[in-house]
């Protein structure tokens, strides 16, 4: 998972409320994070093609239930990438 800031990008926010399972990078415990799904528009080489990347915005600050460290904040987006 990738955390990025999105202040300078164009984002289309949908009112899709979900619960995302995230693994704590510190202790490895799985936690549920309430998120809103948004789409970030990326530049494309062709004019008629729009590239939208799905991202997740946490709706509140979430701490790990096991170690107590912050794993998600509302100002950071979460992107999901597949492992190679």
C-alpha positions as CSV (number, residue, x, y, z in Angstrom):
1,X,0.0,0.0,0.0
2,X,1.2,3.5,-0.8
3,X,0.4,6.7,1.0
4,X,0.5,9.9,-1.1
5,X,-0.7,13.5,-0.7
6,X,-3.2,14.7,-3.2
7,X,-3.4,18.5,-2.8
8,X,-2.1,19.3,-6.3
9,X,-4.0,16.6,-8.3
10,X,-7.5,16.5,-9.7
11,X,-9.6,14.1,-7.7
12,X,-13.2,12.9,-8.2
13,X,-14.7,12.0,-4.9
14,X,-17.4,9.4,-4.8
15,X,-19.6,8.8,-1.7
16,X,-18.6,5.2,-1.5
17,X,-17.9,4.4,2.1
18,X,-16.0,1.2,2.7
19,X,-13.9,-0.6,5.3
20,X,-10.4,-1.4,4.1
21,X,-8.2,-4.0,5.8
22,X,-4.7,-2.7,6.4
23,X,-1.7,-4.5,7.8
24,X,0.3,-2.5,10.3
25,X,3.9,-1.9,9.1
26,X,5.2,-2.1,12.6
27,X,3.7,-5.2,14.2
28,X,1.9,-6.9,11.2
29,X,-1.6,-6.8,12.9
30,X,-4.5,-6.5,10.5
31,X,-6.8,-3.5,11.2
32,X,-10.0,-2.2,9.6
33,X,-9.9,1.4,8.3
34,X,-13.1,3.3,7.3
35,X,-12.4,4.9,3.9
36,X,-14.0,6.8,1.1
37,X,-13.1,5.7,-2.5
38,X,-11.9,8.4,-4.8
39,X,-10.4,8.5,-8.3
40,X,-7.3,10.5,-9.2
41,X,-7.1,11.7,-12.8
42,X,-3.6,11.1,-14.4
43,X,-2.3,12.8,-17.5
44,X,-2.6,10.8,-20.7
45,X,-0.8,10.9,-24.0
46,X,-4.1,10.9,-25.9
47,X,-6.6,13.7,-25.5
48,X,-9.8,11.6,-25.6
49,X,-8.6,9.0,-23.0
50,X,-9.0,9.8,-19.3
51,X,-6.9,7.7,-16.9
52,X,-8.5,7.4,-13.4
53,X,-6.6,5.7,-10.6
54,X,-8.7,4.3,-7.7
55,X,-7.4,5.4,-4.3
56,X,-8.8,5.3,-0.7
57,X,-9.0,8.3,1.7
58,X,-9.3,7.4,5.4
59,X,-12.2,9.2,7.0
60,X,-10.5,9.3,10.5
61,X,-7.2,8.8,12.2
62,X,-6.7,5.1,12.8
63,X,-4.3,3.5,15.3
64,X,-3.2,-0.1,15.3
65,X,-5.2,-2.0,18.0
66,X,-2.1,-4.1,18.9
67,X,0.8,-1.6,19.0
68,X,-1.0,1.7,19.2
69,X,0.8,3.5,16.3
70,X,-1.0,5.6,13.7
71,X,-1.5,3.6,10.4
72,X,-3.9,5.9,8.5
73,X,-4.6,9.6,8.5
74,X,-7.3,11.6,6.5
75,X,-4.7,13.7,4.7
76,X,-3.0,10.8,3.1
77,X,-4.3,8.6,0.3
78,X,-3.9,4.8,0.2
79,X,-3.2,3.1,-3.1
80,X,-3.2,-0.7,-3.5
81,X,-0.5,-2.3,-5.5
82,X,-0.1,-5.9,-6.4
83,X,3.1,-7.7,-5.4
84,X,5.3,-9.1,-8.1
